[in-house]
Amino acid sequence: MRLDGCVALITGAGRGIGRTIAERFAAEGARVALADLNEQDLETAAHAIEDAGGEAMTMVMNVTDEISVATGVDSVIERWERLDVAIPNAGIQHLAPIHEVELSDWHRVLSVHLDGAFLVTRASLRHMYQQGRGSLIYMGSVHSKEASVQKGPYVVAKHGVLGLCRTVAKEGAAHGVRANTICPGFVRTELLERQLPDLARTHGITEEEVIQNIFLSHTVNGEFVTQEDLAEMAVALAAFPTNALTGQSIIVSHGWHMA
């Protein structure tokens, strides 16, 4: 198993991409700490991992609250005495053209993506630096590289994640810590499904046309990225045997964005 003995913290792990990554990590031998706001989702995810023979712990965490994050990271250390991988995955979306975005919605999106990533990073690094090793794996997006209409706060936040990742790669190198970002294309999650009605109304087309003409039109094969694709990439980054791979943004998008 590629992650045998590894301890990993994953936020937004109650469902969706975060849960899929947690399950894959556990299947590869990692002990996984699942963080999310929804306690019921956490318990369901943890039971699934344990029923499959894995080891998991859960914590209700608000990633925008520094005490909540620090307490959660400390609880991982208390239980397993180390933290090898941290994946700030929690995220939200808000659709509106920039001139209609309320400041409260702007702050909410940036807080979850950027404040959350920063707080998880800071709390994790304090332990990883003492260990002399560690890996931060950020969840960016193709929107870390380019923009789309009506997604301004999200686009800005995902661009910011790259800056945080690259800073950690520079500063963490002296402490044996690396940092990389996964940049997915469109993944058919609950978050994406909730966007379909709004985008269909805005563009005056059907939801299926939104999928084909907006989401998948720039891919090379008309396919969504799967959660399993992203989990596999996260495992590969966590299991990479040296710190040669750091400061990178890995695009997983069926060719939507090539760089």
MODA-V537732 format. One record per helix or strand of 2 or more residues. SS is the DSSP state (A for helix, B for strand). FROM is the first residue (numbers start at 1). LEN is the number of residues. If there is no record, write none. Layout:
ss=SS from=FROM len=LEN
ss=SS from=FROM len=LEN
//
This chain:
ss=B from=7 len=5
ss=A from=16 len=12
ss=B from=31 len=6
ss=A from=39 len=13
ss=B from=55 len=6
ss=A from=66 len=15
ss=B from=85 len=3
ss=A from=98 len=3
ss=A from=103 len=29
ss=B from=134 len=6
ss=A from=142 len=3
ss=A from=152 len=24
ss=B from=177 len=8
ss=A from=190 len=14
ss=A from=207 len=9
ss=A from=227 len=13
ss=B from=248 len=5
//
